[in-house]
């Protein structure tokens, strides 16, 4: 079977970048704390936009945000915010930029208290991916609302239940590959 003929989730379409993302990343359980945080921050930037926009700018985001090194981002100041606001390689939304800096600070505070972001996040699902039914498409769930509420309590921004659910799917907390998708059993 040719790669183009493989059955995939409908949202993938024909865009080669989307296909590569779907085939290699989306729904794969991510255990690295830094990568989980990076993906959550990118999901926040996606609010009001399409995910393909963020994927196309992901390398620009990584360059602009010091490869999403939480220690470096946590130290960003007003000059960095202005630099980021002038960077055409990212989504230039001040509130989202400030939320990312604050998110880095919270990540570092958690780590410094001995709380790994990965352990914290995976505790919501008992350490194992939740397998969707392969048919139902959710925008949010009671669990994404619970995680959203807890993230907000900690001070994170742009982490509403819909953003959190999309992030849960992206990082494999939930396996929502369609029943016919070749990645469903591989994720």
RABELSUL-V423594 format. One record per backbone hydrogen bond with DSSP energy under -0.5 kcal/mol. CO is the residue of the C=O (numbers start at 0). NH is the residue of the N-H. E is the energy in kcal/mol with one decimal. If there is no record, write none. Layout:
((CO;NH;E) (CO;NH;E))
This chain:
((1;4;-1.3) (1;5;-0.5) (2;5;-1.4) (6;181;-2.9) (8;11;-1.6) (9;12;-1.0) (11;14;-0.6) (14;18;-2.6) (15;19;-2.4) (16;20;-2.4) (17;21;-3.1) (18;22;-3.1) (19;23;-1.9) (20;24;-2.7) (20;25;-2.2) (24;27;-2.4) (26;28;-0.5) (28;30;-0.5) (30;32;-0.5) (31;35;-2.6) (32;36;-2.3) (33;37;-2.8) (34;38;-2.5) (35;39;-2.0) (36;40;-2.5) (37;41;-2.5) (38;42;-2.4) (39;43;-1.8) (40;44;-1.8) (41;45;-1.5) (42;46;-0.7) (43;46;-0.9) (45;48;-3.4) (49;52;-0.7) (49;53;-1.1) (50;54;-2.7) (51;55;-2.5) (52;56;-1.1) (53;57;-0.7) (54;57;-0.9) (56;60;-2.6) (57;61;-2.6) (58;62;-2.3) (59;63;-2.6) (60;64;-2.6) (61;66;-3.9) (62;65;-1.0) (64;67;-2.0) (64;68;-0.7) (65;68;-1.4) (67;69;-0.9) (68;72;-2.7) (69;73;-2.6) (70;74;-0.7) (71;74;-0.7) (72;75;-1.7) (76;80;-2.1) (77;81;-2.2) (78;82;-2.3) (79;83;-2.7) (80;84;-2.4) (81;85;-1.0) (82;85;-0.6) (83;86;-1.3) (85;87;-0.8) (86;89;-1.4) (89;91;-0.7) (90;92;-1.5) (91;93;-0.5) (92;96;-2.5) (93;97;-3.1) (94;98;-2.0) (95;99;-1.9) (96;100;-2.1) (97;101;-2.5) (98;102;-2.5) (99;103;-2.0) (100;104;-1.9) (101;105;-2.5) (102;106;-2.5) (103;107;-2.5) (104;108;-2.4) (105;109;-2.7) (106;110;-2.5) (107;111;-2.9) (108;112;-1.2) (109;112;-0.6) (109;114;-2.8) (110;113;-1.8) (113;115;-0.8) (115;119;-2.5) (116;120;-2.7) (117;121;-2.9) (118;122;-1.3) (119;123;-0.5) (120;123;-1.4) (121;124;-1.1) (121;126;-2.8) (122;125;-1.1) (124;127;-1.4) (128;130;-0.5) (129;131;-0.7) (129;174;-3.4) (133;178;-2.4) (135;137;-0.6) (140;144;-2.2) (141;145;-2.1) (142;146;-2.7) (143;147;-2.5) (144;148;-2.4) (145;149;-2.0) (146;150;-2.8) (147;151;-2.7) (148;152;-2.1) (149;153;-1.5) (150;154;-0.6) (150;155;-2.2) (151;154;-1.2) (159;163;-2.9) (160;164;-2.0) (161;165;-2.3) (162;166;-2.3) (163;167;-2.8) (164;168;-2.2) (165;169;-2.3) (166;170;-2.6) (167;172;-1.7) (167;173;-1.7) (168;26;-0.6) (168;171;-1.0) (169;26;-1.0) (169;27;-0.5) (170;29;-2.5) (172;129;-2.7) (173;175;-0.9) (174;131;-2.5) (177;180;-1.5) (180;183;-1.3) (182;185;-0.6) (182;186;-2.0) (186;28;-0.9))
